[in-house]
Amino acid sequence: MSSVKLILKNVRKNIRDYLVYFLTLMLSVSLFYAFNSIADQSAFAEIGATKELLYEQLGILLSMLSVVIAAVLAFLVIYANGFLLRRRKKELGIYMVLGMKKGRISRIFAGETLCVGLLSLAVGILPGVAFSQVLSLVSLKLFAVDMTEFGFVFSVDALEKTAVCFAVIFGIVMIFNVWSISGVKLIDLLRAGRKNENVREPGRIVSAVLFFLAAGLMIFGCTLFWKNGLLPQRDSMDFQVASAALAVGTVLFFYTAATVILSAVRMNDRVYLRGLNTFLVRQVGSRIHTNYITIAVVCGLLTVTICTVSAGVSTAIAMNDLSEVSTPYDLNVLSDVEIDGDSNVADYLLSQGIDMESYAEEMEQITLLEADLTYGDLFEGQKLNLWQFDAALPEVAVNAVSLSDFNRALAMQGKAPVSLNEDEYLLNCNYEGTIAYVERAYKEHPTLTVAGNELKRASAELLHETFFMTQVGNNDRGTLILPDSTAQKLEKDMNILLVKYREQTDSDEVLQKLIPIGLDESHGYRYTEKNMMYDMYYGSSALLVFLCCYIGLVFLMICAALLALKQLTETADNVYRYTLIRKLGADDRQIDRTVFFQTAVFFAAPLVVAGVFSAVLLRKAIEMIEEFMNIHISSNVVFTVVLFLVVYGGYFLAAYLSCRRMVREQRKG
């Protein structure tokens, strides 16, 4: 038989052995193509200047990340190929007995690898093209691009990158196969199915001590992270200590968990001696103990995946929601009274060649005042735990605005005015970093003395209006709304020009004219533009979502593939045990159930521990993002759950079906 015919025959015969390998390759090809094809979506030609800059940065980051991902995928493919080589060693040994040279055997195996690679590349591109269209739609939504511009795109450039990447990977795999086969002995090939790994288990007492030590280390590490956050500090080793404690604790936990759990189950004879539970418990314990390093590494990667994807998606959702409520105007131009004096902002812009009358449908100038009390006075009696960005806030004078200015700002938004008597005040706040303290202060201060006037609280409800825009979203940390007569006695801090554009106004044209004014350090004029803010929010969200999902998908696939391959390897090595229990009277249904539970526990063990870690670390990761970006984020894990169901669940199902088939084939043999 010619080598080509033998290669094709072997691929057809062993196609089910290649299930996990093929699934890994197909997903790798699909992901690699989809994420590298985003740049060719024609609708992105319509994005504005700010989003275009962020979009270009996304392309650069994805290209750099793709190099790292390609290296990781190469390792994964070689690792998966190693399982196949081990699975086929006895067959290759028979070829040698029949007189086939090692060179031809190497070429046959390399040819099989090439066939599977070409097949996975061809099949993987199809879902990759479909996924890329979905990804393009999501990216257009995130970048706020007009959906009518969307069109089907097949990226030749992404296809070339994918083909080159996987050609290099398969080239390495073929070299690895030739090297592995050329150096192996015939006796090793023929006895490959009988060689098992012997791992010495610790005694029960030692296991119990190490188990509780592991639990203590994991609790200690999580406590340090919960107390000090996730960022390393120059003056403290808490981050390094916490990381080491979690790493060592996780390894020790999986090293001893099998022995401890086995001992606990043995104490209940009704459970331990029922059906095939004795066999099941010992098999599960043996596999976890044998592969404790792999399971610990997978647990760490799953923790990173859960935290990364959940935090990224949650942040993107929060930023998109915030962008809708924090931009009630098209433009704010702020003037620092201390630097520029009490000036008319529109007149200054006109002197610089910007006639806002020609761009604006509506304009109002309001003034932000400095009250004669500080936020420390307002929050008196409260235990403050402010974000790092607001550490100096207690020493800052409370913002104030006159009732007439506040109502003119609301009128531009089409909202009803608020009313005050001459002896009343209101408080407005929309900033998550201080809103809890402002609400409590509002309740605890039925009266306030401002500019020598004693004012009563006008309403029991705190206001949450956005009456001017800032560059970091909703950032009103607490503003007093005062009667005009009281406000006139306070010093002016900022003059703010609020602008709503005419329909035909080109916002990019306005921005280009404002840039020199914003960069002029001799004056205190600064601007916040709605479209730029919107672009920044959507652009930042897109960057977070894409990068987090790309990293998360690859890490998740690596974890699931490693577990699946380990489970397949263990089943292949121990398949004769199922023959023995079948001869002892076990039926197919009992054996299938045993295989299912073994696979389920093997996949669930690292996921459960990673879920516990993520419950602690995700909260701290979100707090870190909140402090850095000054926004409030609600944890959203729906996307993460769906992702795990699709990828992790898919690999679990593929591993179970492959293991069950191995056991059934042994029965037929």
DRENMARVO-739928 format. One record per residue (C-alpha): residue number from 1; x, y, z. Coordinates in Angstrom, 2 decimals. Example, Ala and Ser with C-alpha at 12.3 -4.5 7.8 and 13.67 -1.06 7.14 Angstrom:
<recs>
pos,X,Y,Z
1,12.30,-4.50,7.80 $
2,13.67,-1.06,7.14 $
</recs>
This chain:
<recs>
pos,X,Y,Z
1,0.00,0.00,0.00 $
2,1.35,3.45,-0.89 $
3,2.12,5.95,1.86 $
4,-0.61,8.34,0.64 $
5,-3.29,5.66,0.75 $
6,-2.11,4.52,4.18 $
7,-2.19,8.11,5.47 $
8,-5.75,8.69,4.24 $
9,-6.88,5.32,5.58 $
10,-5.37,6.02,9.01 $
11,-6.96,9.48,9.18 $
12,-10.39,8.01,8.39 $
13,-9.89,5.14,10.85 $
14,-8.62,7.32,13.70 $
15,-10.74,10.41,13.08 $
16,-12.54,9.92,16.40 $
17,-9.19,9.83,18.23 $
18,-8.53,13.26,16.73 $
19,-11.78,14.73,18.13 $
20,-10.25,16.89,20.89 $
21,-7.21,17.64,18.73 $
22,-9.44,18.63,15.82 $
23,-11.71,20.72,18.08 $
24,-8.70,22.57,19.48 $
25,-7.30,23.28,16.02 $
26,-10.67,24.37,14.64 $
27,-11.33,26.79,17.52 $
28,-7.77,28.14,17.29 $
29,-8.14,28.81,13.57 $
30,-11.57,30.41,14.04 $
31,-10.43,32.72,16.84 $
32,-7.19,33.68,15.13 $
33,-8.94,34.54,11.87 $
34,-11.90,36.36,13.47 $
35,-9.87,38.69,15.67 $
36,-7.39,39.48,12.90 $
37,-10.16,40.25,10.39 $
38,-11.71,43.15,12.31 $
39,-9.53,45.75,10.61 $
40,-11.01,44.95,7.18 $
41,-14.63,45.82,8.09 $
42,-15.47,48.68,5.71 $
43,-17.92,50.30,8.13 $
44,-15.00,51.45,10.29 $
45,-14.09,53.92,7.56 $
46,-16.95,56.07,8.90 $
47,-15.65,56.45,12.47 $
48,-14.53,59.76,13.87 $
49,-10.99,60.90,14.59 $
50,-10.94,59.94,18.27 $
51,-12.40,56.48,17.71 $
52,-10.13,56.00,14.72 $
53,-7.11,56.53,16.96 $
54,-8.43,54.00,19.47 $
55,-9.30,51.61,16.66 $
56,-5.76,51.83,15.31 $
57,-4.44,51.12,18.81 $
58,-6.75,48.10,18.96 $
59,-5.27,46.79,15.72 $
60,-1.73,47.23,17.04 $
61,-2.56,45.53,20.35 $
62,-4.31,42.63,18.62 $
63,-1.35,42.15,16.28 $
64,1.09,42.10,19.20 $
65,-1.17,39.82,21.20 $
66,-1.60,37.49,18.24 $
67,2.14,36.75,18.30 $
68,1.90,35.69,21.95 $
69,-1.29,33.74,21.27 $
70,0.35,31.97,18.32 $
71,3.18,30.82,20.61 $
72,0.68,29.56,23.19 $
73,-1.35,27.76,20.53 $
74,1.83,26.16,19.19 $
75,2.52,24.73,22.65 $
76,-1.07,23.50,22.91 $
77,-1.02,21.84,19.48 $
78,2.30,20.11,20.23 $
79,0.95,18.97,23.60 $
80,-2.20,17.58,21.95 $
81,-0.11,15.93,19.27 $
82,1.91,14.23,21.99 $
83,-1.26,12.51,23.20 $
84,-1.98,11.23,19.71 $
85,1.55,9.95,19.34 $
86,1.25,8.09,22.63 $
87,-2.12,6.69,21.56 $
88,-0.66,5.35,18.29 $
89,2.67,3.99,19.54 $
90,1.56,0.36,19.59 $
91,0.23,0.66,16.05 $
92,3.52,2.22,14.90 $
93,5.40,-0.59,16.64 $
94,3.46,-3.14,14.56 $
95,4.54,-1.25,11.43 $
96,8.16,-1.72,12.52 $
97,7.61,-5.43,13.17 $
98,6.28,-5.74,9.62 $
99,9.54,-4.26,8.33 $
100,8.62,-0.63,7.79 $
101,11.54,1.78,8.28 $
102,11.40,4.57,10.86 $
103,11.78,7.15,8.11 $
104,8.64,6.00,6.35 $
105,6.76,5.74,9.66 $
106,7.75,9.34,10.44 $
107,6.57,10.47,7.02 $
108,3.25,8.65,7.46 $
109,2.64,10.24,10.85 $
110,3.71,13.65,9.54 $
111,1.35,13.16,6.58 $
112,-1.52,12.35,8.93 $
113,-0.74,15.47,10.94 $
114,-0.68,17.53,7.75 $
115,-4.04,16.10,6.63 $
116,-5.67,16.86,9.97 $
117,-4.09,20.34,9.92 $
118,-5.37,21.15,6.43 $
119,-8.81,19.80,7.32 $
120,-8.99,21.80,10.54 $
121,-7.77,24.93,8.72 $
122,-10.44,24.53,6.03 $
123,-13.24,23.71,8.47 $
124,-12.08,26.27,11.07 $
125,-12.19,29.14,8.57 $
126,-15.94,28.63,8.03 $
127,-17.02,29.30,11.65 $
128,-14.20,31.85,11.81 $
129,-15.81,33.85,8.97 $
130,-19.20,33.63,10.69 $
131,-17.71,34.59,14.05 $
132,-15.88,37.51,12.46 $
133,-19.20,38.95,11.21 $
134,-20.66,38.71,14.72 $
135,-17.49,40.24,16.11 $
136,-17.72,43.07,13.58 $
137,-21.31,43.78,14.60 $
138,-20.31,43.86,18.27 $
139,-17.33,46.11,17.52 $
140,-19.49,48.49,15.46 $
141,-21.89,48.71,18.41 $
142,-19.06,49.30,20.86 $
143,-17.50,51.98,18.64 $
144,-20.98,53.51,18.01 $
145,-20.69,53.23,14.23 $
146,-23.80,53.42,12.02 $
147,-24.99,49.82,11.55 $
148,-26.28,50.58,8.05 $
149,-22.65,50.67,6.90 $
150,-22.10,47.03,7.93 $
151,-21.38,44.56,5.17 $
152,-20.16,40.98,4.83 $
153,-16.37,40.88,4.68 $
154,-13.97,38.05,3.91 $
155,-10.50,39.14,5.01 $
156,-7.76,37.83,2.73 $
157,-5.13,39.42,4.97 $
158,-6.49,37.59,8.06 $
159,-6.62,34.35,6.09 $
160,-2.97,34.77,5.06 $
161,-1.92,35.47,8.67 $
162,-3.86,32.43,9.89 $
163,-2.43,30.16,7.20 $
164,1.15,31.30,7.83 $
165,0.78,30.98,11.60 $
166,-0.59,27.45,11.49 $
167,1.81,26.41,8.73 $
168,4.67,27.29,11.10 $
169,2.94,25.45,13.97 $
170,2.38,22.30,11.92 $
171,5.94,22.48,10.62 $
172,7.14,22.39,14.23 $
173,4.73,19.54,15.01 $
174,6.04,17.45,12.10 $
175,9.64,18.00,13.21 $
176,8.61,16.97,16.72 $
177,6.94,13.80,15.40 $
178,9.95,12.78,13.29 $
179,12.28,13.36,16.23 $
180,10.02,11.42,18.64 $
181,9.61,8.39,16.37 $
182,13.25,8.24,15.24 $
183,14.50,8.02,18.83 $
184,12.06,5.45,20.21 $
185,12.73,1.73,20.62 $
186,10.50,-1.03,19.25 $
187,9.93,-2.56,22.71 $
188,8.72,0.83,23.99 $
189,6.23,1.13,21.15 $
190,4.82,-2.37,21.71 $
191,4.58,-1.95,25.51 $
192,3.31,1.66,25.44 $
193,-0.22,0.68,26.47 $
194,1.06,-1.15,29.56 $
195,3.31,1.52,30.99 $
196,1.66,3.41,33.80 $
197,2.90,6.26,35.92 $
198,3.47,5.34,39.54 $
199,2.93,8.20,41.96 $
200,3.54,7.74,45.62 $
201,0.71,9.08,47.76 $
202,1.36,10.58,51.20 $
203,-0.11,8.93,54.27 $
204,-3.50,9.93,55.64 $
205,-2.14,11.92,58.57 $
206,0.39,13.78,56.42 $
207,-2.31,14.42,53.81 $
208,-4.70,15.80,56.42 $
209,-2.03,18.13,57.82 $
210,-1.03,19.34,54.35 $
211,-4.70,19.70,53.33 $
212,-5.48,22.04,56.22 $
213,-2.20,23.88,55.64 $
214,-3.27,24.36,51.99 $
215,-6.67,25.67,53.06 $
216,-4.98,28.06,55.50 $
217,-2.58,29.34,52.83 $
218,-5.42,29.92,50.34 $
219,-7.50,31.77,52.95 $
220,-4.44,33.80,53.96 $
221,-3.67,34.72,50.35 $
222,-7.26,35.71,49.58 $
223,-7.41,37.77,52.79 $
224,-4.26,39.68,51.85 $
225,-5.63,40.41,48.37 $
226,-8.98,41.46,49.86 $
227,-7.24,43.77,52.32 $
228,-4.53,45.29,50.10 $
229,-5.90,44.96,46.55 $
230,-4.38,43.39,43.45 $
231,-1.58,45.85,42.69 $
232,1.99,45.34,43.99 $
233,3.37,48.14,46.16 $
234,6.93,49.38,46.44 $
235,6.93,49.61,50.24 $
236,5.21,46.27,50.88 $
237,5.63,42.61,49.90 $
238,1.97,41.77,50.55 $
239,1.23,41.19,46.86 $
240,4.13,38.78,46.43 $
241,3.31,36.98,49.70 $
242,-0.37,36.66,48.79 $
243,0.47,35.33,45.30 $
244,2.92,32.79,46.71 $
245,0.43,31.70,49.37 $
246,-2.30,31.14,46.79 $
247,0.03,29.29,44.42 $
248,1.52,26.99,47.07 $
249,-1.86,26.50,48.74 $
250,-3.52,25.53,45.46 $
251,-0.82,22.99,44.58 $
252,-0.92,21.45,48.09 $
253,-4.72,21.41,48.01 $
254,-4.93,19.32,44.86 $
255,-1.96,17.18,45.97 $
256,-3.77,16.13,49.16 $
257,-7.47,16.56,48.29 $
258,-7.77,13.10,46.71 $
259,-6.45,11.29,49.79 $
260,-8.55,13.34,52.22 $
261,-11.77,13.00,50.22 $
262,-11.16,9.27,49.65 $
263,-10.70,8.77,53.39 $
264,-13.88,10.72,54.12 $
265,-15.95,8.71,51.62 $
266,-14.58,5.40,52.97 $
267,-16.08,6.26,56.37 $
268,-19.58,5.98,54.87 $
269,-19.97,2.34,53.79 $
270,-23.45,2.93,52.32 $
271,-22.00,5.34,49.79 $
272,-18.57,3.81,49.28 $
273,-19.77,0.24,48.69 $
274,-22.75,1.09,46.45 $
275,-22.48,0.02,42.81 $
276,-19.15,1.03,41.24 $
277,-18.49,3.83,43.75 $
278,-15.44,2.05,45.14 $
279,-13.89,1.91,41.68 $
280,-15.08,5.45,40.84 $
281,-13.70,7.08,43.99 $
282,-10.31,5.39,43.66 $
283,-10.07,6.30,39.96 $
284,-10.98,9.95,40.59 $
285,-8.58,10.17,43.52 $
286,-5.77,8.62,41.49 $
287,-6.29,10.97,38.54 $
288,-6.43,14.12,40.64 $
289,-3.38,13.09,42.64 $
290,-1.43,12.10,39.52 $
291,-2.24,15.35,37.71 $
292,-2.29,17.78,40.64 $
293,0.26,20.13,39.00 $
294,-1.76,20.34,35.78 $
295,-5.01,20.89,37.70 $
296,-3.40,23.62,39.83 $
297,-2.10,25.43,36.72 $
298,-5.52,25.13,35.06 $
299,-7.14,26.49,38.23 $
300,-4.88,29.56,38.06 $
301,-5.60,30.13,34.36 $
302,-9.34,29.75,34.93 $
303,-9.18,32.31,37.73 $
304,-7.44,34.78,35.40 $
305,-10.00,34.02,32.68 $
306,-13.04,34.52,34.92 $
307,-11.69,37.76,36.39 $
308,-10.44,39.15,33.08 $
309,-13.56,38.48,31.04 $
310,-16.03,39.44,33.80 $
311,-14.18,42.64,34.73 $
312,-13.70,43.65,31.09 $
313,-17.33,43.11,30.08 $
314,-18.66,44.68,33.31 $
315,-16.47,47.75,32.80 $
316,-17.57,48.11,29.19 $
317,-21.25,47.91,30.16 $
318,-20.77,50.48,32.95 $
319,-18.89,52.87,30.67 $
320,-21.50,52.61,27.92 $
321,-24.32,53.22,30.39 $
322,-22.45,56.16,31.87 $
323,-21.77,57.69,28.45 $
324,-25.51,58.00,27.85 $
325,-26.26,59.95,31.02 $
326,-23.09,62.03,31.40 $
327,-23.32,63.97,28.12 $
328,-26.51,66.10,28.18 $
329,-24.86,68.83,26.05 $
330,-22.73,68.83,22.94 $
331,-19.98,71.02,24.39 $
332,-18.77,72.56,27.65 $
333,-16.08,75.21,27.71 $
334,-14.78,75.95,31.21 $
335,-12.93,79.07,32.29 $
336,-10.93,79.22,35.54 $
337,-11.94,82.52,37.16 $
338,-8.73,82.69,39.20 $
339,-6.65,82.66,35.97 $
340,-8.91,84.36,33.42 $
341,-11.08,86.54,35.61 $
342,-14.87,86.70,35.44 $
343,-15.00,86.57,31.64 $
344,-17.64,85.82,29.04 $
345,-16.54,82.51,27.55 $
346,-18.33,82.98,24.21 $
347,-16.67,86.38,23.71 $
348,-13.23,84.91,24.37 $
349,-13.85,82.11,21.86 $
350,-14.95,84.68,19.28 $
351,-11.69,86.58,19.85 $
352,-9.87,83.34,19.01 $
353,-11.75,82.90,15.76 $
354,-14.49,80.56,17.02 $
355,-17.94,82.00,16.49 $
356,-20.07,79.72,18.65 $
357,-23.23,81.48,17.46 $
358,-22.71,79.89,14.05 $
359,-22.47,76.40,15.55 $
360,-24.87,76.58,18.50 $
361,-28.61,76.17,18.48 $
362,-28.64,77.02,22.18 $
363,-26.04,78.40,24.63 $
364,-26.00,79.26,28.32 $
365,-23.18,80.38,30.62 $
366,-23.42,79.29,34.25 $
367,-21.05,79.80,37.15 $
368,-19.68,77.27,39.63 $
369,-19.08,78.80,43.08 $
370,-16.97,77.98,46.15 $
371,-18.99,77.62,49.35 $
372,-17.50,78.78,52.66 $
373,-17.37,75.21,54.00 $
374,-15.32,72.16,52.97 $
375,-16.36,68.63,52.11 $
376,-14.73,67.65,55.39 $
377,-17.24,69.92,57.16 $
378,-20.10,68.44,55.11 $
379,-19.02,64.86,55.90 $
380,-18.33,65.58,59.57 $
381,-18.91,62.54,61.78 $
382,-18.60,60.03,58.92 $
383,-15.83,57.46,58.56 $
384,-14.53,58.14,55.06 $
385,-13.08,55.54,52.73 $
386,-12.61,57.65,49.62 $
387,-11.12,56.50,46.33 $
388,-7.45,57.39,46.00 $
389,-8.29,60.05,43.41 $
390,-10.40,61.86,46.04 $
391,-7.97,61.60,48.97 $
392,-7.64,65.40,49.32 $
393,-11.39,66.08,48.98 $
394,-12.05,66.81,52.70 $
395,-9.85,69.93,52.39 $
396,-11.61,71.21,49.25 $
397,-14.37,73.84,49.34 $
398,-17.82,72.49,48.52 $
399,-19.08,73.37,45.02 $
400,-22.18,75.55,44.81 $
401,-24.42,76.89,42.06 $
402,-27.19,79.45,42.04 $
403,-30.77,78.30,41.58 $
404,-31.17,80.31,38.36 $
405,-28.02,78.87,36.79 $
406,-29.03,75.33,37.77 $
407,-32.50,75.76,36.26 $
408,-31.10,77.24,33.04 $
409,-28.89,74.14,32.71 $
410,-31.92,71.88,33.26 $
411,-33.96,73.86,30.72 $
412,-31.34,73.10,28.04 $
413,-31.96,69.40,28.73 $
414,-35.76,69.85,28.50 $
415,-36.21,69.16,32.23 $
416,-38.50,70.88,34.70 $
417,-36.94,73.49,37.02 $
418,-36.51,73.05,40.76 $
419,-37.74,75.60,43.27 $
420,-36.30,77.00,46.50 $
421,-37.40,79.51,49.09 $
422,-34.92,82.14,50.19 $
423,-34.08,80.13,53.34 $
424,-33.67,76.69,51.68 $
425,-30.99,74.65,49.93 $
426,-30.67,71.46,47.90 $
427,-27.79,69.04,47.26 $
428,-26.91,67.47,43.92 $
429,-24.51,64.53,43.44 $
430,-23.98,61.96,40.67 $
431,-20.48,60.69,41.51 $
432,-20.30,57.11,42.80 $
433,-17.17,57.82,44.81 $
434,-18.97,60.21,47.18 $
435,-22.68,59.70,46.69 $
436,-23.12,57.58,49.82 $
437,-21.41,60.22,51.97 $
438,-23.39,63.07,50.39 $
439,-26.69,61.24,50.95 $
440,-25.88,60.71,54.61 $
441,-24.71,64.31,55.01 $
442,-27.95,65.54,53.43 $
443,-29.99,63.55,55.93 $
444,-27.87,64.63,58.90 $
445,-27.88,68.35,58.01 $
446,-31.46,69.64,58.13 $
447,-29.87,73.09,58.26 $
448,-26.64,74.54,56.88 $
449,-25.02,77.91,57.33 $
450,-23.70,79.26,54.02 $
451,-22.38,82.82,53.54 $
452,-23.83,83.75,56.95 $
453,-27.34,82.55,56.05 $
454,-28.95,79.62,57.82 $
455,-30.66,77.47,55.18 $
456,-33.12,74.60,55.61 $
457,-33.16,71.41,53.58 $
458,-35.77,71.92,50.86 $
459,-36.43,68.26,50.14 $
460,-35.67,64.87,51.66 $
461,-34.44,63.57,48.30 $
462,-30.93,64.15,46.96 $
463,-30.76,65.34,43.33 $
464,-28.73,63.35,40.77 $
465,-28.64,65.73,37.80 $
466,-25.75,66.25,35.36 $
467,-25.82,70.02,34.90 $
468,-22.34,70.30,33.37 $
469,-19.98,67.79,31.73 $
470,-16.51,66.70,32.83 $
471,-13.88,64.60,31.09 $
472,-14.34,61.65,33.45 $
473,-18.08,61.13,33.13 $
474,-20.41,61.92,36.03 $
475,-18.10,63.73,38.41 $
476,-20.29,65.98,40.57 $
477,-18.96,65.02,43.99 $
478,-21.61,67.13,45.71 $
479,-22.91,70.60,44.78 $
480,-25.04,72.95,46.88 $
481,-27.96,74.55,45.04 $
482,-28.55,77.92,46.69 $
483,-30.99,80.82,46.38 $
484,-29.57,83.55,44.12 $
485,-29.35,85.99,47.06 $
486,-27.08,83.61,48.98 $
487,-25.08,82.55,45.92 $
488,-24.16,86.17,45.14 $
489,-22.13,86.31,48.36 $
490,-19.81,83.42,47.34 $
491,-16.62,83.54,45.30 $
492,-16.74,82.37,41.69 $
493,-14.66,79.34,40.76 $
494,-15.55,78.42,37.17 $
495,-17.53,79.95,34.34 $
496,-19.00,77.22,32.14 $
497,-20.42,77.70,28.66 $
498,-23.03,75.04,27.85 $
499,-23.60,74.46,24.13 $
500,-26.05,72.43,22.04 $
501,-25.09,72.23,18.35 $
502,-27.23,72.92,15.33 $
503,-28.11,69.76,13.37 $
504,-25.65,70.52,10.55 $
505,-22.71,71.33,12.83 $
506,-19.53,69.38,12.14 $
507,-18.23,68.49,15.62 $
508,-14.76,67.59,14.26 $
509,-14.47,71.11,12.84 $
510,-15.28,72.62,16.25 $
511,-12.82,70.29,17.95 $
512,-10.00,71.23,15.61 $
513,-10.49,74.89,16.48 $
514,-10.70,74.17,20.23 $
515,-7.50,72.12,20.45 $
516,-5.09,75.14,20.56 $
517,-7.25,76.77,23.25 $
518,-7.20,73.64,25.39 $
519,-3.41,73.40,25.07 $
520,-2.82,77.06,25.96 $
521,-1.36,76.90,29.48 $
522,-1.32,80.71,29.86 $
523,-5.11,80.63,30.14 $
524,-7.52,78.44,32.09 $
525,-9.89,77.53,29.27 $
526,-10.63,73.82,28.92 $
527,-13.33,71.99,27.00 $
528,-15.35,68.77,27.10 $
529,-17.02,67.70,23.84 $
530,-19.85,65.15,23.68 $
531,-18.78,63.25,20.57 $
532,-15.20,63.05,21.81 $
533,-16.42,61.79,25.20 $
534,-18.75,59.33,23.53 $
535,-15.97,58.10,21.28 $
536,-13.61,57.73,24.23 $
537,-16.13,55.77,26.28 $
538,-17.07,53.50,23.42 $
539,-13.48,53.19,22.23 $
540,-12.17,52.31,25.69 $
541,-15.02,49.85,26.14 $
542,-14.20,48.21,22.81 $
543,-10.52,47.89,23.71 $
544,-11.40,46.31,27.05 $
545,-13.95,43.91,25.61 $
546,-11.81,42.78,22.69 $
547,-8.62,42.27,24.64 $
548,-10.31,40.63,27.63 $
549,-12.39,38.32,25.46 $
550,-9.43,37.40,23.24 $
551,-7.24,36.55,26.22 $
552,-10.13,34.87,28.03 $
553,-11.12,32.70,25.08 $
554,-7.56,31.51,24.48 $
555,-6.88,30.82,28.18 $
556,-10.20,29.02,28.51 $
557,-9.49,26.89,25.44 $
558,-6.03,26.03,26.79 $
559,-7.47,24.96,30.15 $
560,-10.25,22.87,28.63 $
561,-7.92,21.26,26.08 $
562,-5.33,20.36,28.73 $
563,-7.98,18.75,30.93 $
564,-9.53,16.90,28.00 $
565,-6.18,15.55,26.81 $
566,-5.19,14.51,30.32 $
567,-8.51,12.71,30.75 $
568,-8.09,10.94,27.41 $
569,-4.54,9.90,28.30 $
570,-5.60,8.52,31.69 $
571,-8.51,6.62,30.16 $
572,-6.29,5.14,27.44 $
573,-3.79,3.98,30.09 $
574,-6.46,2.45,32.34 $
575,-8.94,1.11,29.80 $
576,-8.13,-2.49,30.75 $
577,-9.54,-1.83,34.23 $
578,-13.00,-1.31,32.72 $
579,-12.68,-4.71,31.05 $
580,-12.03,-6.25,34.47 $
581,-15.06,-4.66,36.14 $
582,-17.21,-5.65,33.16 $
583,-16.08,-9.25,33.67 $
584,-17.04,-8.88,37.34 $
585,-20.64,-8.08,36.34 $
586,-20.83,-4.34,35.68 $
587,-23.14,-3.40,32.81 $
588,-22.56,-0.75,30.14 $
589,-24.87,1.77,31.82 $
590,-22.92,1.62,35.09 $
591,-19.60,1.93,33.26 $
592,-20.81,4.87,31.16 $
593,-22.00,6.61,34.33 $
594,-18.62,5.98,35.95 $
595,-16.78,7.48,32.95 $
596,-19.13,10.48,33.01 $
597,-18.56,11.21,36.70 $
598,-14.80,10.78,36.39 $
599,-14.69,13.29,33.55 $
600,-17.09,15.67,35.32 $
601,-15.07,15.70,38.56 $
602,-11.81,16.16,36.64 $
603,-13.24,19.23,34.87 $
604,-15.16,20.56,37.89 $
605,-12.32,20.38,40.46 $
606,-10.23,23.31,39.13 $
607,-13.34,25.26,38.11 $
608,-14.88,25.19,41.60 $
609,-11.67,26.39,43.27 $
610,-11.17,29.03,40.55 $
611,-14.74,30.19,41.16 $
612,-14.00,30.68,44.86 $
613,-10.82,32.63,44.08 $
614,-12.65,34.71,41.48 $
615,-15.40,35.63,43.95 $
616,-12.71,37.39,46.00 $
617,-10.36,38.67,43.31 $
618,-13.04,39.89,40.88 $
619,-14.48,42.24,43.48 $
620,-11.02,43.71,44.13 $
621,-10.31,43.94,40.39 $
622,-13.52,45.92,39.87 $
623,-12.67,48.17,42.83 $
624,-9.25,48.81,41.29 $
625,-10.85,49.78,37.97 $
626,-13.39,51.97,39.78 $
627,-10.63,53.88,41.54 $
628,-8.60,54.27,38.36 $
629,-11.50,55.34,36.13 $
630,-13.74,56.98,38.77 $
631,-16.82,55.01,37.77 $
632,-19.08,52.52,39.51 $
633,-19.16,49.01,38.03 $
634,-21.77,46.35,38.68 $
635,-20.34,42.86,38.29 $
636,-21.78,41.14,35.22 $
637,-20.88,37.46,34.84 $
638,-23.57,36.44,32.33 $
639,-21.15,36.62,29.38 $
640,-18.55,34.61,31.32 $
641,-21.10,31.90,32.15 $
642,-22.15,31.63,28.48 $
643,-18.51,31.51,27.41 $
644,-17.78,28.66,29.85 $
645,-20.87,26.74,28.80 $
646,-19.88,26.90,25.14 $
647,-16.09,26.33,25.31 $
648,-15.52,24.51,28.61 $
649,-18.73,22.51,28.25 $
650,-17.87,21.63,24.65 $
651,-14.49,20.22,25.63 $
652,-16.04,18.34,28.56 $
653,-18.59,16.73,26.24 $
654,-15.91,15.88,23.64 $
655,-13.67,14.34,26.32 $
656,-16.51,12.28,27.79 $
657,-17.65,10.95,24.42 $
658,-14.07,10.05,23.42 $
659,-13.40,8.30,26.74 $
660,-16.67,6.40,26.54 $
661,-15.81,5.26,23.01 $
662,-12.39,4.00,24.15 $
663,-14.01,1.92,26.88 $
664,-16.66,0.51,24.53 $
665,-14.06,-0.36,21.90 $
666,-12.12,-2.29,24.52 $
667,-15.27,-4.33,25.18 $
668,-15.57,-5.15,21.47 $
669,-11.93,-6.08,21.34 $
</recs>
